């Protein structure tokens, strides 16, 4: 680390050309020096660097504050001269560097009369890809030579907080840390301004958060402030929270001055900036800090599809591996496209180009508008059918035929499936070619099952209202006591598979014995749609058993090193191996898709990443979204052992929480600003963050399962579904269980 003795430091004035070099002065001071050079309102000051640092040899720069800066700090008059400083030096004549440093301090502080701010200016912070906001030390209201040297030491010692390898190739021969010294302004209003909206990814918006006094209370998360959303032309979009017109922190004139500052800073630095500012008692605007906005999320294209897991979440609740996607999701997408084509819901060309179901980060997601799970973009479209007349007529004719023929067609299809499955021998007794043929048949018949199941839901209704899941729970309640083994229980009662999602990996356990809510009546009494849905699950389980046997055989001949790795293949690769072409050469390097957090309820894709749809109105119990995406996990208040997939719930955004961020799947705070240092860091680490969430600690005790939407600020408790856990018993004996969506 850089030395902390004053005889090893020299002061370089911010007006000096070399102060603009971040390798010498650190990024914070270098940015301010550049800003001052082009006329932006920067306070005078100096930056302390080691006496031997590159380009700093020779006499240091002494800095005299301008009259404006002196008045802003609350003092006036001339500063002590350099000669007087030297004459006043104590006995024992200190080294040359300390005399010059003392002279710079006296001239800037008025011999200790004017308070100073001593801040870090490191090689690590304020970079384009990482701000490390608030990580290093800042000391306010520094008076006197002794307090000044103590403050310098505190700042220099904070260099030890830098993360390993965070210097981004900067020259760190002097420890990577310089010290920025400026007068302290007595601010009436201060805050943070983003030259773009970092939560929504909008570059046509400016977001300003302001508080009474200086911006330090805002950036440390102790207060929330008033947030202004402006267009780049100055129109105020909205304010959070609202404020009286005659008591605004930022008047119209102040807003326009800040917008001009944002434009000037963007022009100088080549991109939208994260700016700390303050207005003094004379209503002068000062720029305290400017740095690139980090963690700007991508913005979806204008016509990007509205996707969401809702219609398929129960069928595929987890991350699908490549072979699982090819075996189950691809047939589902094809079957739904066939049903939508018959119904005339979309042009055939669009259905071929954009499948109604896809995967995002390995999780299943559906086109919400195509499947009718989202309202139309325009209210009028809810009453009008915009499809061409010819397509409407054809669809009406087709649906009329479907309504009369589907019940018989579905019965025939279910009978064919039952017959095929019952005639299959045990996988171990089948030739490998027949194993592959059975899996291939499954892909074909799944498409037909999904198509008919979707049409049955549209034209036949729910029938008796019975569901496969309800039947399975009744069977489990009755049979669990006599048979504790899951495998034998499922073999005896295949309807129980409706309680479990398909998976090529280990089968999850069945729920414990649920409360008795009704007697089993058999699968034959299920409505048509539920019968088709149950056959989907049976075919998936058949495919699983065949693929596991193939994986065992491939492992026996040392083509696979682990049977579970068969899930990393694509269907075409598995069939090629069956044709004797071997397995892909890169199979050993492939990694399983990670178990990512759940997808947002509604989102659009931007650069392949989900961006939550912010359309719904914020509930009174929600907070403000601070970015980071969408995540889920277990509520943790910071005490005891951190759970896996922890959502940290806190009272305030304490900067000391920064080391915990990389391991979190969410951050919820009762107070704080979306522009605070910790919120900025959370966005950089892609931790979904919501601030200003009322009574979060009381509402979300330790162990609560939560979802956090960093886009909207919504924090919701996750309710357990019938898959993997028994549902709560409904009142009055009513059956609340619903069939799995496909």
Secondary structure, 3 states (H helix, E strand, C coil): CCCCCHHHEEEEECCCHHHHCHHHHHHHHHHHHHHHHCCCCECCEEEEEECCCCCCCCCCCCCCCCHHHHHHHCCCCCCCCHHHHHHCCCCCCCCHHHHHHHHHHHHHHCCCCCCEEEEEEECCCCCCCCCCCCCCCEEEEECCHHHHHHHHHHHHHHHHHCCCCCCCCCCCCCCCEEEEEEECCCEEEEEEEECCECCCCECCEEEEEEEECCCHHHHCCCCCCEEEEEECCCCEEEEECCCCHHHCCCCHHHHHHHHHHHHHHHHHHCCCEEEEEEEECCCCEEEEEEEECCCCCCCCCCCCCCEECHHHCCCCCCCCCHHHHHHHHHHHHHHHHHHHHHHCCCCHHHHHHCCCEEEECCEEEEECCCCCCCCCCCHHHHCCCCCCHHHHHHHHHHHHHHHHHHHHHHHHHHHHHHHHHHHCCCHHHCCHHHHHHHHHHHHHHHHHHHHHHHHHHHHCCCCCCCCHHHHHHHHHHHHCCCCCCHHHHHHHCHHHHHHCCCCCCCCCCCCCCCCCCCCCCCHHHCCHHHHHHHHHHHHHHHHHHHHHHHHHHHHHCCCCCCHHHHHHCCHHHHHHHHCCCCCCCCHHHCCCCCCCCCCCCCEEEECCEEEECCCCCCCCCCCEECCCCEEEEEEECCCCCCCCCEEEEECCCCHHHHHHHHHEEEEEECCCCCCCHHHHHHHHCCCCEEECCCCHHHHCCCCCEEEEECCCCCEEECCCCCCCCCCCCCHHHCCCCCCCCC
